[in-house]
């Protein structure tokens, strides 16, 4: 997120200085374009965006691995349920069933 007001730019002003806004983003300063005072879109260096996406994907893989390890530990400890009970646990209760 932007760190100062200069990084928040109304879209109407950004149009006239598009190249400058892009150059600032490439240099590492995120620019958030606002519409009616609310953040609408951001200019971020493409390499940074690619890195952020890769980092997000890696985090997702780590979460899945942690879940798999926890499930394996539970299985080894004998904390197992039947397929039928598992499927029941996934089912949403009907209204009034709770």
PyMOL commands that set and color helices and strands:
alter all, ss='L'
color gray80, all
select helices_A, chain A and resi 5-7+11-26+46-76+83-90
alter helices_A, ss='H'
color red, helices_A
select strands_A, chain A and resi 8-10+31-35+38-43
alter strands_A, ss='S'
color yellow, strands_A
deselect
rebuild
show_as cartoon
